[in-house]
Amino acid sequence: MRDELVTGHLPVAEHIAQRFRQRGGSYEDLVQVATVGLIHAGRVRSPRGFSRCRDRVAENELLHVQRRDQ
């Protein structure tokens, strides 16, 4: 179930990575980090809960990596 949620929402990860593109880093790396965020959000038990937290978790993952790299 989690795999289906994550793969079904990969365009969301691409969209979030696009928003962070102007802050630096390659687009492919940003998509990978946002995808890791989706995987972390997939720990939520229900699909409805996943949809509620996926954007925030992916954004936080991107922010974490950017702070670490500064």
Secondary structure by P-SEA (a helix, b strand, c coil): caaaaaaaaaaaaaaaaaaaccccccaaaaaaaaaaaaaaacccccaaaaaacaaaaaaaaaaaaaaaac
